[in-house]
Amino acid sequence: MKLIGLRFADDTTLIAASQEELVALLNVLEQHSAAYGLVINYNKTKAVQSLVYLGSLINNSGSCENEIRRRIQQARVAMTKLTKIWRDHNITKATKMSLVQSLVFSIFLYASETGTVKKADRAHIDAIEMWTRRRMLIIPYATHRTNVSILDELGNPKKLSSIVSMRMLTFLGHIHRSDNMEKLVVQGHASSVRRRGRSPTRWVDTTKQLLDTSIKSATELTTDGRTDGRMDGRMEGRTDRHLDES
């Protein structure tokens, strides 16, 4: 199966590997649309290498690096706008942590369960988390505080990069507990010839690395519907171990 289009309301996105293929798809779309009295607005039609679809950046390389950086920047802006709150000594530390989670980290975590996260990406995620923690506590740059001491002061909250990994694995369980297109994509195998060079990191590659097992083994843990802590415990333990080793 090959995904050639995405549709949302009256917007249609065609996906092609070459200009010739894109033109062919556009002609097919135009013919079928005309049968229902629909016309393509060519003034609004354009060919792009990347686009924001349903709030997430999609590009022709399949990498999530730019999307992660984009989300980091959005979270940084949101954190900066709340500076008055972080400087207010009448607001408790616990309340500020809740605000960070709901108003800042939630922006970064949007759709994070569907992305791919490399080792370098995790480093960027850990960096924005500690920047956020320090800004929340109003720690001056001249103050030499280790990350460990800051996390200890906050009660060692769950690492942001670990939350991303857990969301990915939870989404994996959701996919395998139902029959849908996502499950077919995850379990399917491409028959095409791969281009020379190193393969790009896929979502499946990331989840297999986090679980330290095959997709088939992960399916056995999720399709039976018995997630009474067994799968969650296994995911959390391996996720934390993987992040520590990285």
Helices and strands as residue ranges (DSSP letters): E 5-8, E 11-14, H 19-34, G 42-44, E 50-53, E 56-59, H 65-81, H 83-86, H 93-100, I 101-105, H 106-109, G 112-114, H 119-136, H 147-153, H 160-176, H 181-187, H 203-211, H 215-222, H 230-245
